[in-house]
Amino acid sequence: MSMLPIPRLVDLKYDNWSIQMSALLESEDLWDIVERGYKAPQEGVDQTEAQKTAMAEQKRKDKKALFSIYKALDEATFEKVVESTTSKKAWEILQVAYKGDERAKSIRLQILRGEFESLEMKESENVSDYFTRVLIIVNQLRRNDDNIEDSRVIEKILRSLEPRYDYVVAAIEESKNVKEMKVQELLSSLQAHEARMQRRRREPMEQALQTKLTIID
């Protein structure tokens, strides 16, 4: 393996760990073997030298990936995958252990979709913080195979902003094609509007302070 440290599952939530670990394995050209799996050659089937070399390389990669997964686990979790003969099998066991089977996954998706639909911007919240809350749930949905599109996320955000953003929401909907808009583009537009509102609130206060200081002088 490279000099990059192997992320430890015990230190991270499973979703975050799996993203980091898959990125590390991909950087080492090992992720394909984890995704596709390694199949040992059948006994009694003749192979050319080229096929034998290719199979030996696949086996080497698989064991290297499997060792990397082992290194990421604490002792208790290691016991769950120790019988795995391939990196693909070990990865699948961890997925089931931490994300559940299909039924559990379906329930989790329902919960996340409910959380997404109930999102509302708080009066005390700024644009950046609200976007962070939204994107945390959106990313969890996508990790659980819900291919939620940016356009749906944008429509949800525009519907759930504080009333003080109503006129800028109307302007965005009239001037831009929301279906083709990107989430970061919307964030930039709203942050610019937020900065203008904050500046307008400060100016009267600064003028009043300046007037007061002038009177005192």
PyMOL commands that set and color helices and strands:
alter all, ss='L'
color gray80, all
select helices_A, chain A and resi 9-11+14-27+31-36+49-71+75-81+87-99+102-117+127-143+150-160+163-175+178-180+183-216
alter helices_A, ss='H'
color red, helices_A
deselect
rebuild
show_as cartoon
